Amino acid sequence: DRTQKPCMLVGSPSCKGFCTWQALSEAKSKDLSAMKAAKIASIMHLNFVASLYHEQIQRGRYFLHGRPLNATSWQDGSIAELLERNDVQRVHGDQCQFGATVQHGLQNGKPVKTPTGSMTNAQQVAKVLGVQ
């Protein structure tokens, strides 16, 4: 229905197979087959989410994809392909700008930086999230 306003799909797929800690765990793992299976599942899920983003774009709708800034999933084929589009951008925003704080321990309540990448085809959303 063309009378509907564009809606936004928000995706934050599991980083289990892509986080920097995963690479360290893999180096020490005693069950490499389980680690490889988890990575394959993560790639499949990431590809599925990317296909939903493409569908949003084709329908004139928006998407927002959030991941840790240094997650290796940013270089994955399906995500890298989206980033090559002229109508898609990735911005860096630190979570302390949005009120993220340490939740326990001696630093409880103090700001925590948490560098985060956000990819979207909504320019206004990118503008708001791209703060450090």
Stockholm file with secondary structure:
# STOCKHOLM 1.0

chainA/1-132         DRTQKPCMLVGSPSCKGFCTWQALSEAKSKDLSAMKAAKIASIMHLNFVASLYHEQIQRGRYFLHGRPLNATSWQDGSIAELLERNDVQRVHGDQCQFGATVQHGLQNGKPVKTPTGSMTNAQQVAKVLGVQ
#=GR chainA/1-132 SS CTTSCCCEEEECCCCTTTSHHHHHHHHHCSCHHHHHHHHHHHHHHHHHHHHHHHHHHHTTCEEEEEEETTCGGGGSHHHHHHHTSTTCEEEEEEGGGGTCBCCSSTTTTSBCCCEEEEEESCHHHHHHHCCC
#=GC SS_cons         CTTSCCCEEEECCCCTTTSHHHHHHHHHCSCHHHHHHHHHHHHHHHHHHHHHHHHHHHTTCEEEEEEETTCGGGGSHHHHHHHTSTTCEEEEEEGGGGTCBCCSSTTTTSBCCCEEEEEESCHHHHHHHCCC
//
